[in-house]
Amino acid sequence: MIKEMTITETRKRITSLENEIGYDDTITITNHGREVFALMKWDTYESIAETLEILMDDELLKSLKTGIKQMQEDSMIDFDTFKQNL
């Protein structure tokens, strides 16, 4: 859920916001009606940053797509078989 809050209101409530915001919540912080910041849980930020990192790495993205395709086609091998082939 996206909530909106002014900078002034955020400043007053900053210490209590940790308990009020959930994993999927984002607070849009405005200054004179203009969006200037987004406030979210650290875990949410890390998840977004890691996703962007994967999407920007062509080799990693290719590996991810290959793995998803193998799962969909049920053509994955189990770990013991993989280990034997090393």
N, CA, C and O atoms as a GROMACS GRO file, in nm:
protein
  344
    1MET      N    1   0.085  -0.117   0.000
    1MET     CA    2   0.000   0.000   0.000
    1MET      C    3   0.090   0.124   0.000
    1MET      O    4   0.190   0.129   0.072
    2ILE      N    5   0.054   0.221  -0.079
    2ILE     CA    6   0.129   0.346  -0.084
    2ILE      C    7   0.054   0.452  -0.004
    2ILE      O    8  -0.064   0.480  -0.030
    3LYS      N    9   0.123   0.509   0.092
    3LYS     CA   10   0.066   0.617   0.172
    3LYS      C   11   0.140   0.745   0.135
    3LYS      O   12   0.253   0.739   0.086
    4GLU      N   13   0.079   0.857   0.158
    4GLU     CA   14   0.144   0.984   0.130
    4GLU      C   15   0.155   1.064   0.259
    4GLU      O   16   0.063   1.066   0.341
    5MET      N   17   0.269   1.131   0.275
    5MET     CA   18   0.294   1.206   0.396
    5MET      C   19   0.384   1.326   0.361
    5MET      O   20   0.472   1.315   0.276
    6THR      N   21   0.360   1.437   0.425
    6THR     CA   22   0.446   1.553   0.402
    6THR      C   23   0.578   1.536   0.478
    6THR      O   24   0.588   1.455   0.570
    7ILE      N   25   0.677   1.613   0.438
    7ILE     CA   26   0.805   1.610   0.509
    7ILE      C   27   0.785   1.648   0.655
    7ILE      O   28   0.844   1.587   0.744
    8THR      N   29   0.704   1.748   0.681
    8THR     CA   30   0.679   1.793   0.818
    8THR      C   31   0.618   1.681   0.901
    8THR      O   32   0.662   1.656   1.014
    9GLU      N   33   0.518   1.614   0.846
    9GLU     CA   34   0.453   1.503   0.918
    9GLU      C   35   0.551   1.388   0.938
    9GLU      O   36   0.553   1.326   1.045
   10THR      N   37   0.631   1.358   0.837
   10THR     CA   38   0.731   1.251   0.847
   10THR      C   39   0.831   1.282   0.957
   10THR      O   40   0.866   1.194   1.036
   11ARG      N   41   0.876   1.405   0.963
   11ARG     CA   42   0.972   1.447   1.065
   11ARG      C   43   0.915   1.423   1.205
   11ARG      O   44   0.986   1.379   1.295
   12LYS      N   45   0.788   1.453   1.224
   12LYS     CA   46   0.724   1.436   1.355
   12LYS      C   47   0.707   1.289   1.392
   12LYS      O   48   0.714   1.253   1.509
   13ARG      N   49   0.685   1.204   1.291
   13ARG     CA   50   0.649   1.064   1.318
   13ARG      C   51   0.758   0.963   1.284
   13ARG      O   52   0.734   0.842   1.293
   14ILE      N   53   0.876   1.009   1.246
   14ILE     CA   54   0.980   0.919   1.194
   14ILE      C   55   1.011   0.802   1.288
   14ILE      O   56   1.033   0.691   1.240
   15THR      N   57   1.014   0.824   1.418
   15THR     CA   58   1.050   0.716   1.510
   15THR      C   59   0.941   0.611   1.524
   15THR      O   60   0.970   0.498   1.562
   16SER      N   61   0.817   0.645   1.494
   16SER     CA   62   0.708   0.547   1.506
   16SER      C   63   0.675   0.479   1.374
   16SER      O   64   0.601   0.380   1.371
   17LEU      N   65   0.729   0.530   1.264
   17LEU     CA   66   0.694   0.475   1.133
   17LEU      C   67   0.742   0.331   1.114
   17LEU      O   68   0.679   0.254   1.041
   18GLU      N   69   0.851   0.295   1.179
   18GLU     CA   70   0.904   0.159   1.166
   18GLU      C   71   0.797   0.055   1.201
   18GLU      O   72   0.789  -0.051   1.138
   19ASN      N   73   0.717   0.084   1.301
   19ASN     CA   74   0.614  -0.010   1.346
   19ASN      C   75   0.486   0.000   1.265
   19ASN      O   76   0.400  -0.088   1.273
   20GLU      N   77   0.472   0.105   1.187
   20GLU     CA   78   0.348   0.128   1.111
   20GLU      C   79   0.356   0.081   0.966
   20GLU      O   80   0.253   0.061   0.902
   21ILE      N   81   0.476   0.063   0.916
   21ILE     CA   82   0.493   0.031   0.775
   21ILE      C   83   0.522  -0.119   0.760
   21ILE      O   84   0.606  -0.174   0.831
   22GLY      N   85   0.453  -0.183   0.667
   22GLY     CA   86   0.472  -0.325   0.642
   22GLY      C   87   0.568  -0.348   0.526
   22GLY      O   88   0.616  -0.253   0.464
   23TYR      N   89   0.596  -0.475   0.497
   23TYR     CA   90   0.692  -0.512   0.393
   23TYR      C   91   0.654  -0.453   0.258
   23TYR      O   92   0.740  -0.403   0.186
   24ASP      N   93   0.527  -0.458   0.222
   24ASP     CA   94   0.483  -0.411   0.091
   24ASP      C   95   0.441  -0.264   0.091
   24ASP      O   96   0.396  -0.213  -0.012
   25ASP      N   97   0.455  -0.196   0.202
   25ASP     CA   98   0.414  -0.056   0.211
   25ASP      C   99   0.525   0.038   0.166
   25ASP      O  100   0.644   0.012   0.186
   26THR      N  101   0.485   0.147   0.108
   26THR     CA  102   0.576   0.256   0.072
   26THR      C  103   0.510   0.386   0.114
   26THR      O  104   0.389   0.404   0.096
   27ILE      N  105   0.588   0.474   0.170
   27ILE     CA  106   0.536   0.606   0.204
   27ILE      C  107   0.598   0.706   0.107
   27ILE      O  108   0.720   0.719   0.098
   28THR      N  109   0.513   0.775   0.034
   28THR     CA  110   0.558   0.882  -0.054
   28THR      C  111   0.565   1.009   0.030
   28THR      O  112   0.466   1.053   0.087
   29ILE      N  113   0.684   1.066   0.036
   29ILE     CA  114   0.704   1.188   0.115
   29ILE      C  115   0.704   1.305   0.019
   29ILE      O  116   0.778   1.308  -0.080
   30THR      N  117   0.619   1.403   0.051
   30THR     CA  118   0.604   1.518  -0.038
   30THR      C  119   0.653   1.646   0.027
   30THR      O  120   0.657   1.659   0.150
   31ASN      N  121   0.692   1.739  -0.057
   31ASN     CA  122   0.732   1.872  -0.014
   31ASN      C  123   0.657   1.971  -0.103
   31ASN      O  124   0.683   1.980  -0.223
   32HIS      N  125   0.565   2.046  -0.044
   32HIS     CA  126   0.480   2.140  -0.118
   32HIS      C  127   0.406   2.069  -0.231
   32HIS      O  128   0.392   2.122  -0.342
   33GLY      N  129   0.357   1.946  -0.201
   33GLY     CA  130   0.277   1.871  -0.297
   33GLY      C  131   0.357   1.794  -0.401
   33GLY      O  132   0.299   1.723  -0.483
   34ARG      N  133   0.488   1.806  -0.398
   34ARG     CA  134   0.573   1.738  -0.496
   34ARG      C  135   0.638   1.616  -0.430
   34ARG      O  136   0.692   1.627  -0.320
   35GLU      N  137   0.633   1.501  -0.497
   35GLU     CA  138   0.695   1.379  -0.443
   35GLU      C  139   0.846   1.395  -0.444
   35GLU      O  140   0.906   1.423  -0.548
   36VAL      N  141   0.909   1.376  -0.326
   36VAL     CA  142   1.053   1.395  -0.317
   36VAL      C  143   1.129   1.274  -0.262
   36VAL      O  144   1.247   1.257  -0.292
   37PHE      N  145   1.063   1.189  -0.185
   37PHE     CA  146   1.127   1.070  -0.129
   37PHE      C  147   1.028   0.954  -0.126
   37PHE      O  148   0.906   0.973  -0.126
   38ALA      N  149   1.084   0.833  -0.123
   38ALA     CA  150   1.004   0.714  -0.097
   38ALA      C  151   1.064   0.646   0.026
   38ALA      O  152   1.185   0.627   0.033
   39LEU      N  153   0.981   0.611   0.121
   39LEU     CA  154   1.025   0.547   0.244
   39LEU      C  155   0.968   0.406   0.247
   39LEU      O  156   0.848   0.386   0.228
   40MET      N  157   1.056   0.307   0.270
   40MET     CA  158   1.012   0.167   0.273
   40MET      C  159   1.099   0.089   0.370
   40MET      O  160   1.204   0.137   0.413
   41LYS      N  161   1.055  -0.031   0.405
   41LYS     CA  162   1.133  -0.119   0.492
   41LYS      C  163   1.264  -0.154   0.423
   41LYS      O  164   1.270  -0.161   0.300
   42TRP      N  165   1.369  -0.174   0.500
   42TRP     CA  166   1.500  -0.205   0.445
   42TRP      C  167   1.496  -0.334   0.364
   42TRP      O  168   1.558  -0.342   0.257
   43ASP      N  169   1.426  -0.437   0.412
   43ASP     CA  170   1.416  -0.563   0.339
   43ASP      C  171   1.355  -0.543   0.200
   43ASP      O  172   1.398  -0.606   0.104
   44THR      N  173   1.257  -0.456   0.191
   44THR     CA  174   1.195  -0.426   0.063
   44THR      C  175   1.295  -0.359  -0.030
   44THR      O  176   1.306  -0.395  -0.147
   45TYR      N  177   1.369  -0.263   0.023
   45TYR     CA  178   1.471  -0.194  -0.056
   45TYR      C  179   1.576  -0.293  -0.107
   45TYR      O  180   1.611  -0.291  -0.225
   46GLU      N  181   1.626  -0.380  -0.018
   46GLU     CA  182   1.726  -0.478  -0.058
   46GLU      C  183   1.674  -0.570  -0.168
   46GLU      O  184   1.746  -0.601  -0.263
   47SER      N  185   1.549  -0.612  -0.156
   47SER     CA  186   1.488  -0.699  -0.256
   47SER      C  187   1.483  -0.630  -0.392
   47SER      O  188   1.515  -0.690  -0.494
   48ILE      N  189   1.443  -0.504  -0.393
   48ILE     CA  190   1.437  -0.427  -0.518
   48ILE      C  191   1.577  -0.410  -0.576
   48ILE      O  192   1.597  -0.427  -0.696
   49ALA      N  193   1.674  -0.376  -0.491
   49ALA     CA  194   1.812  -0.356  -0.538
   49ALA      C  195   1.870  -0.484  -0.596
   49ALA      O  196   1.936  -0.480  -0.700
   50GLU      N  197   1.846  -0.599  -0.531
   50GLU     CA  198   1.895  -0.727  -0.582
   50GLU      C  199   1.829  -0.763  -0.714
   50GLU      O  200   1.895  -0.815  -0.804
   51THR      N  201   1.700  -0.738  -0.725
   51THR     CA  202   1.629  -0.765  -0.850
   51THR      C  203   1.686  -0.681  -0.964
   51THR      O  204   1.709  -0.732  -1.073
   52LEU      N  205   1.709  -0.554  -0.938
   52LEU     CA  206   1.768  -0.466  -1.041
   52LEU      C  207   1.908  -0.512  -1.079
   52LEU      O  208   1.946  -0.506  -1.196
   53GLU      N  209   1.985  -0.558  -0.981
   53GLU     CA  210   2.120  -0.608  -1.008
   53GLU      C  211   2.115  -0.729  -1.101
   53GLU      O  212   2.195  -0.738  -1.194
   54ILE      N  213   2.023  -0.820  -1.076
   54ILE     CA  214   2.007  -0.937  -1.163
   54ILE      C  215   1.966  -0.895  -1.303
   54ILE      O  216   2.021  -0.945  -1.402
   55LEU      N  217   1.871  -0.804  -1.313
   55LEU     CA  218   1.821  -0.761  -1.443
   55LEU      C  219   1.927  -0.687  -1.525
   55LEU      O  220   1.921  -0.688  -1.648
   56MET      N  221   2.023  -0.623  -1.459
   56MET     CA  222   2.128  -0.549  -1.531
   56MET      C  223   2.247  -0.637  -1.568
   56MET      O  224   2.332  -0.595  -1.646
   57ASP      N  225   2.255  -0.758  -1.512
   57ASP     CA  226   2.366  -0.849  -1.540
   57ASP      C  227   2.320  -0.951  -1.644
   57ASP      O  228   2.246  -1.044  -1.613
   58ASP      N  229   2.364  -0.932  -1.770
   58ASP     CA  230   2.316  -1.016  -1.880
   58ASP      C  231   2.342  -1.165  -1.855
   58ASP      O  232   2.256  -1.249  -1.883
   59GLU      N  233   2.461  -1.198  -1.804
   59GLU     CA  234   2.496  -1.338  -1.780
   59GLU      C  235   2.408  -1.399  -1.671
   59GLU      O  236   2.360  -1.512  -1.685
   60LEU      N  237   2.389  -1.326  -1.564
   60LEU     CA  238   2.306  -1.374  -1.454
   60LEU      C  239   2.160  -1.388  -1.497
   60LEU      O  240   2.093  -1.485  -1.460
   61LEU      N  241   2.112  -1.292  -1.574
   61LEU     CA  242   1.974  -1.297  -1.623
   61LEU      C  243   1.955  -1.416  -1.716
   61LEU      O  244   1.851  -1.482  -1.711
   62LYS      N  245   2.054  -1.443  -1.800
   62LYS     CA  246   2.046  -1.559  -1.891
   62LYS      C  247   2.040  -1.689  -1.810
   62LYS      O  248   1.962  -1.779  -1.842
   63SER      N  249   2.123  -1.699  -1.706
   63SER     CA  250   2.121  -1.819  -1.620
   63SER      C  251   1.987  -1.835  -1.550
   63SER      O  252   1.935  -1.946  -1.539
   64LEU      N  253   1.931  -1.725  -1.504
   64LEU     CA  254   1.801  -1.729  -1.438
   64LEU      C  255   1.693  -1.777  -1.534
   64LEU      O  256   1.611  -1.862  -1.499
   65LYS      N  257   1.693  -1.722  -1.656
   65LYS     CA  258   1.593  -1.762  -1.756
   65LYS      C  259   1.610  -1.909  -1.793
   65LYS      O  260   1.510  -1.979  -1.813
   66THR      N  261   1.734  -1.956  -1.803
   66THR     CA  262   1.759  -2.098  -1.832
   66THR      C  263   1.704  -2.186  -1.721
   66THR      O  264   1.640  -2.287  -1.747
   67GLY      N  265   1.729  -2.147  -1.597
   67GLY     CA  266   1.678  -2.223  -1.483
   67GLY      C  267   1.527  -2.228  -1.478
   67GLY      O  268   1.468  -2.332  -1.450
   68ILE      N  269   1.463  -2.116  -1.507
   68ILE     CA  270   1.316  -2.111  -1.509
   68ILE      C  271   1.263  -2.201  -1.620
   68ILE      O  272   1.166  -2.274  -1.600
   69LYS      N  273   1.327  -2.195  -1.737
   69LYS     CA  274   1.284  -2.279  -1.850
   69LYS      C  275   1.299  -2.427  -1.816
   69LYS      O  276   1.211  -2.507  -1.846
   70GLN      N  277   1.411  -2.463  -1.752
   70GLN     CA  278   1.432  -2.602  -1.712
   70GLN      C  279   1.327  -2.648  -1.612
   70GLN      O  280   1.280  -2.761  -1.618
   71MET      N  281   1.291  -2.561  -1.520
   71MET     CA  282   1.187  -2.596  -1.422
   71MET      C  283   1.053  -2.617  -1.492
   71MET      O  284   0.981  -2.711  -1.461
   72GLN      N  285   1.021  -2.530  -1.586
   72GLN     CA  286   0.893  -2.540  -1.657
   72GLN      C  287   0.888  -2.666  -1.742
   72GLN      O  288   0.782  -2.727  -1.758
   73GLU      N  289   1.003  -2.706  -1.797
   73GLU     CA  290   1.009  -2.825  -1.882
   73GLU      C  291   1.036  -2.950  -1.800
   73GLU      O  292   1.043  -3.060  -1.856
   74ASP      N  293   1.052  -2.935  -1.670
   74ASP     CA  294   1.084  -3.046  -1.580
   74ASP      C  295   1.210  -3.119  -1.625
   74ASP      O  296   1.218  -3.242  -1.618
   75SER      N  297   1.310  -3.043  -1.671
   75SER     CA  298   1.434  -3.103  -1.721
   75SER      C  299   1.552  -3.077  -1.628
   75SER      O  300   1.667  -3.082  -1.670
   76MET      N  301   1.523  -3.048  -1.503
   76MET     CA  302   1.630  -3.024  -1.408
   76MET      C  303   1.685  -3.157  -1.357
   76MET      O  304   1.615  -3.258  -1.359
   77ILE      N  305   1.810  -3.155  -1.312
   77ILE     CA  306   1.868  -3.275  -1.252
   77ILE      C  307   1.882  -3.252  -1.102
   77ILE      O  308   1.896  -3.138  -1.057
   78ASP      N  309   1.878  -3.361  -1.026
   78ASP     CA  310   1.891  -3.345  -0.882
   78ASP      C  311   2.037  -3.319  -0.844
   78ASP      O  312   2.128  -3.341  -0.924
   79PHE      N  313   2.058  -3.272  -0.723
   79PHE     CA  314   2.190  -3.229  -0.680
   79PHE      C  315   2.291  -3.343  -0.681
   79PHE      O  316   2.406  -3.323  -0.720
   80ASP      N  317   2.250  -3.463  -0.640
   80ASP     CA  318   2.344  -3.577  -0.637
   80ASP      C  319   2.395  -3.609  -0.776
   80ASP      O  320   2.513  -3.638  -0.794
   81THR      N  321   2.306  -3.606  -0.875
   81THR     CA  322   2.347  -3.631  -1.014
   81THR      C  323   2.442  -3.522  -1.061
   81THR      O  324   2.543  -3.549  -1.126
   82PHE      N  325   2.410  -3.399  -1.028
   82PHE     CA  326   2.496  -3.286  -1.064
   82PHE      C  327   2.635  -3.304  -1.004
   82PHE      O  328   2.736  -3.283  -1.071
   83LYS      N  329   2.639  -3.343  -0.876
   83LYS     CA  330   2.765  -3.359  -0.805
   83LYS      C  331   2.850  -3.470  -0.868
   83LYS      O  332   2.972  -3.457  -0.877
   84GLN      N  333   2.785  -3.579  -0.911
   84GLN     CA  334   2.857  -3.690  -0.973
   84GLN      C  335   2.919  -3.648  -1.106
   84GLN      O  336   3.023  -3.701  -1.146
   85ASN      N  337   2.857  -3.554  -1.175
   85ASN     CA  338   2.906  -3.511  -1.306
   85ASN      C  339   3.018  -3.407  -1.298
   85ASN      O  340   3.071  -3.366  -1.401
   86LEU      N  341   3.054  -3.365  -1.178
   86LEU     CA  342   3.162  -3.266  -1.165
   86LEU      C  343   3.297  -3.325  -1.195
   86LEU      O  344   3.398  -3.255  -1.188
   0.00000   0.00000   0.00000
